[in-house]
Amino acid sequence: MNDITDKKLILELEELRENFNNTADKLIKDIKRHDKIMAQSDKRQQKDYDTLQEKLLEVEALNKEIEETQREVVFTMGAIGESRSKETGNHVKRVAEYSKLLALYYGLEEHDAEMLKQVSPMHDIGKVAIPDSILNKPGRFNEEERAIMDTHARLGYDMLRHSNRVLLKAAAIVAYEHHEKWDGSGYPRALSGEDIHIFGRITAVADVFDALGSDRCYKKAWEDERIFKLFKEERGKHFDPKLVDIFFEHLDEFLAIREEFKDHF
């Protein structure tokens, strides 16, 4: 009886072992198949990821190209505006460099200072709508001519203000506010103090410094000492006093820029 029981037990154990082995083999096959599927899936995912990265790089490169094109267009438009009044392209280059230098010393972030450098050449873009007879008049304006000339600030703003581009929105501010004065006696809106956007206040200093030191159809270039005297007198009147202080504290750097981008006739 014990022999029969033992044999039966052995048969059951062998059957269990066979079932276990079959089940284990099936599990091993399933695991291997799963690993193979996952490996293939990982490869597909990696391929998709690599493709996505390539597309992102293409988009980034395209965005950079668009931004560069915008900067070139902005600078070219600014240069066109200046050329109509018989000023050289180097005027807008100098104003751009002065503006960035002032912005950085004023405490603006590098990104904002660089943006101002890119848009400051557009400060007089409104002049494209001013008649040549006024724009290039060799003598002083009469009251009517002055009123027409002064419209260039608003004209420039109106040309640019509808754009959704950050660069052109900034250019619109510069065009609109670079003739405002710290004491409120400027135009077109008689803004004063910090109500004038910092981009307008900085461009005012950069533009006037370069304009006074350059030959124009209506005047000869001023001597440096005469320019410096005026800047000291206009501190807190025409110009933001902090910007005038920065100008004199770093005068050598401004003069170096002027020399680097001097006009060649």
C-alpha positions in Angstrom: 0.0 0.0 0.0 2.9 2.3 0.8 4.6 1.5 -2.5 1.4 2.4 -4.4 1.1 5.6 -2.5 4.8 6.5 -3.0 4.5 5.8 -6.7 1.4 7.9 -7.0 3.1 10.7 -5.1 6.1 10.5 -7.4 3.9 10.6 -10.5 2.1 13.6 -9.1 5.5 15.3 -8.4 6.8 14.5 -11.8 3.6 15.8 -13.3 3.9 19.0 -11.2 7.6 19.3 -12.3 6.6 18.9 -15.9 3.8 21.5 -15.6 6.2 23.8 -13.8 8.9 23.4 -16.4 6.3 24.0 -19.2 5.0 27.1 -17.4 8.6 28.3 -16.7 9.5 27.8 -20.4 6.4 29.7 -21.4 7.2 32.6 -19.0 10.8 32.7 -20.3 9.6 32.9 -23.9 7.1 35.6 -22.9 9.8 37.6 -21.1 12.2 37.3 -24.1 9.4 38.2 -26.5 8.5 41.2 -24.3 12.2 42.3 -24.1 12.4 42.1 -27.9 9.2 44.1 -28.3 10.4 46.7 -25.8 13.8 46.9 -27.5 12.1 47.5 -30.8 9.8 50.0 -29.2 12.8 51.7 -27.6 14.4 51.9 -31.0 11.3 53.4 -32.5 11.0 55.8 -29.6 14.7 56.8 -29.9 14.2 57.3 -33.7 11.2 59.4 -33.1 13.1 61.4 -30.4 16.0 61.9 -32.7 13.7 63.1 -35.5 12.0 65.5 -33.1 15.3 66.9 -32.0 16.3 67.4 -35.6 13.1 69.3 -36.3 13.5 71.4 -33.2 17.0 72.3 -34.4 15.7 73.2 -37.8 13.0 75.4 -36.2 15.6 77.1 -33.9 17.8 77.8 -36.9 14.9 79.2 -38.8 13.9 81.4 -35.9 17.4 82.7 -35.7 17.4 83.4 -39.4 14.1 85.2 -39.1 15.4 87.3 -36.2 18.6 88.1 -38.1 16.5 89.1 -41.1 14.4 91.4 -38.9 17.5 93.0 -37.5 18.9 93.6 -41.0 15.5 95.1 -42.2 15.3 97.3 -39.1 18.9 98.6 -39.6 18.4 99.1 -43.4 15.1 101.0 -42.8 16.8 103.2 -40.3 19.7 103.9 -42.7 17.2 104.7 -45.5 15.5 107.2 -43.2 18.9 108.9 -42.4 20.1 108.8 -46.1 17.0 110.9 -47.1 18.3 113.7 -44.9 21.8 113.3 -46.4 23.2 111.6 -43.3 25.6 108.7 -43.4 24.8 105.1 -42.5 27.5 105.4 -39.9 25.3 107.8 -37.9 22.8 105.0 -37.1 25.7 102.6 -36.4 27.2 105.0 -33.9 23.8 105.7 -32.3 23.3 101.9 -31.9 26.6 101.4 -30.2 26.2 104.4 -27.9 22.7 103.2 -27.0 23.8 99.8 -26.0 26.7 101.1 -24.0 24.5 103.6 -22.1 21.9 100.8 -21.5 24.4 98.4 -20.0 25.9 101.1 -17.7 22.4 102.2 -16.8 21.7 98.6 -15.5 19.6 97.1 -18.3 19.9 93.4 -18.9 22.1 92.3 -21.8 19.0 91.2 -23.8 17.3 94.6 -23.5 20.5 96.5 -24.2 21.1 94.4 -27.3 17.4 94.9 -28.4 17.9 98.7 -28.0 21.0 98.5 -30.1 19.1 96.7 -32.8 16.1 99.1 -32.9 17.7 102.5 -32.2 18.6 102.9 -35.9 14.8 103.3 -36.5 14.6 106.4 -34.3 14.1 108.8 -37.3 12.2 106.4 -39.6 9.3 108.9 -39.7 11.5 111.2 -41.8 10.7 109.1 -44.9 7.3 110.9 -44.9 8.8 114.4 -44.6 9.2 116.4 -47.9 12.8 116.8 -49.1 12.3 120.5 -49.3 12.0 120.6 -45.5 14.3 117.6 -44.7 17.3 119.0 -46.5 16.7 122.7 -46.0 20.1 124.3 -45.4 18.9 127.0 -43.1 16.6 127.3 -40.1 13.0 126.1 -40.3 10.2 128.6 -40.1 7.3 127.9 -37.7 5.3 125.9 -40.3 8.3 123.8 -41.4 9.3 123.1 -37.8 5.7 121.8 -37.1 5.9 119.5 -40.2 9.4 118.2 -39.2 8.3 117.5 -35.7 5.6 115.1 -37.0 8.2 112.6 -37.9 8.2 111.1 -34.3 4.5 110.3 -34.5 4.8 109.2 -38.2 7.5 106.7 -37.3 5.4 105.4 -34.4 2.4 105.0 -36.6 4.4 103.1 -39.2 5.6 100.5 -36.6 3.1 100.3 -33.8 0.8 97.8 -35.4 3.4 95.1 -35.6 3.3 92.1 -33.3 7.0 91.7 -33.5 8.8 92.5 -30.2 11.6 94.1 -32.2 9.4 96.5 -34.1 7.3 97.3 -31.0 10.5 98.4 -29.3 11.4 100.4 -32.5 8.0 102.1 -32.3 8.8 103.3 -28.8 12.2 104.7 -29.8 10.7 106.5 -32.8 7.9 108.0 -30.7 9.8 109.1 -27.6 13.4 110.0 -28.5 12.5 113.7 -28.8 10.8 113.8 -25.4 12.8 115.7 -22.8 13.3 115.0 -19.1 11.7 118.3 -18.0 8.6 117.8 -20.2 9.5 120.4 -22.9 9.9 117.8 -25.7 7.5 116.4 -28.3 5.2 114.9 -29.4 3.5 114.3 -26.0 5.5 116.5 -23.6 6.3 113.5 -21.4 8.7 114.1 -18.5 11.1 112.1 -16.3 10.6 108.4 -16.1 7.3 108.7 -17.9 9.6 108.6 -20.9 10.5 105.0 -21.8 14.2 104.3 -20.9 14.7 103.4 -24.6 13.6 106.9 -25.6 15.8 108.6 -22.9 18.9 106.6 -23.9 18.4 107.2 -27.7 17.9 110.9 -27.1 21.4 111.1 -25.5 23.0 108.9 -28.2 21.3 110.7 -31.1 22.1 114.3 -29.9 25.7 113.5 -29.1 26.2 112.1 -32.6 24.2 114.8 -34.3 26.0 117.7 -32.7 29.4 116.1 -33.6 28.5 115.5 -37.2 28.2 117.8 -40.2 24.7 118.3 -41.4 23.1 120.2 -44.3 22.1 123.0 -41.9 25.3 123.1 -39.7 28.9 122.2 -39.2 30.0 119.7 -36.6 30.4 121.1 -33.1 33.7 121.0 -31.2 33.8 118.5 -28.4 34.0 121.1 -25.6 30.9 122.8 -26.9 29.0 119.5 -26.9 30.2 118.7 -23.4 29.2 122.1 -22.2 25.7 121.7 -23.6 25.3 118.2 -22.1 26.2 119.6 -18.6 23.7 122.4 -19.1 21.0 120.0 -20.3 21.4 117.5 -17.5 18.0 117.3 -15.8 16.5 119.4 -18.6 16.7 117.7 -21.9 18.4 114.6 -20.7 18.0 112.0 -17.9 20.6 113.2 -15.3 21.8 109.6 -14.6 22.5 109.1 -18.3 24.5 112.3 -18.6 26.6 111.2 -15.6 27.2 107.8 -17.2 28.2 109.5 -20.4 30.9 111.6 -18.7 32.1 108.7 -16.5 32.7 106.6 -19.6 33.5 109.3 -22.1 36.6 107.5 -23.4 34.5 104.6 -24.5 32.0 106.8 -26.4 34.8 108.6 -28.1 36.4 105.3 -29.1 33.1 104.2 -30.7 32.9 107.5 -32.6 36.4 107.0 -33.9 35.8 103.4 -34.9 32.7 104.3 -36.9 33.7 107.7 -38.1 32.5 109.0 -41.5 34.7 108.7 -44.6 33.9 111.2 -47.3 
